[in-house]
Amino acid sequence: MQQRDNRTMRQRLSSGRGRPLPHRNGPSRGNARQKYETYLLRAREAQLAGDAVEMENCYQHAEHYWRVMRDAETAR
């Protein structure tokens, strides 16, 4: 007998680590460094979970915030 999955589509498609990703739940908070570190952590977690797509997605977001930090440094 197959169990019924009562979760929403978003819950089923999420990374499954029990907490939503910041880019999927409205605006995220924090400065560029905090976001960079958050996405790096999430990418590493996705890698450990074997989720290559989510890992790449998080690394791309982290790279964006790294560039934001770099541009802020050069603007000084």
C-alpha positions in Angstrom: 0.0 0.0 0.0 1.4 3.3 -1.0 1.5 6.2 1.5 -0.1 9.5 0.6 2.2 12.5 0.6 0.2 15.4 2.1 2.9 18.0 1.8 2.7 20.9 -0.6 4.6 20.9 -3.9 7.1 23.4 -2.5 7.7 21.1 0.5 8.2 18.1 -1.7 10.6 20.0 -3.9 12.6 21.6 -1.1 16.0 20.3 -0.1 14.4 18.1 2.7 16.6 19.3 5.5 13.7 20.7 7.5 14.2 24.3 6.8 13.4 26.4 3.7 16.1 28.0 1.6 16.3 31.8 1.7 15.7 32.3 -2.0 12.5 30.3 -1.9 10.7 32.1 0.9 10.6 35.7 0.1 13.3 38.2 0.8 16.3 37.0 2.8 17.8 39.1 5.5 21.4 40.0 6.3 24.3 41.6 4.6 26.2 40.2 1.6 28.8 38.4 3.7 26.1 36.6 5.8 24.2 35.6 2.6 27.5 34.4 1.1 28.3 32.2 4.1 24.7 30.9 4.3 24.7 29.8 0.7 28.1 28.2 1.0 26.8 26.2 4.0 23.7 25.2 2.1 25.8 24.1 -0.9 27.9 21.9 1.4 24.8 20.4 3.0 23.3 19.7 -0.4 26.6 18.0 -1.5 26.5 15.8 1.5 22.9 14.9 0.8 23.8 14.0 -2.8 21.7 16.8 -4.3 24.0 18.1 -7.1 21.4 20.5 -8.6 20.7 22.2 -5.3 24.5 22.3 -4.6 25.2 24.1 -7.9 22.3 26.5 -7.3 23.6 27.5 -3.9 27.2 27.8 -5.1 25.9 30.2 -7.9 24.1 32.3 -5.3 27.2 32.3 -3.1 29.3 33.5 -6.1 26.8 36.3 -6.6 27.2 37.6 -3.1 31.0 37.1 -3.3 30.9 39.5 -6.3 28.7 41.9 -4.4 31.3 42.0 -1.6 34.2 42.4 -4.0 32.5 45.3 -5.8 31.8 47.0 -2.4 35.5 46.7 -1.5 36.7 48.2 -4.8 34.1 51.0 -4.5 35.8 52.2 -1.3 
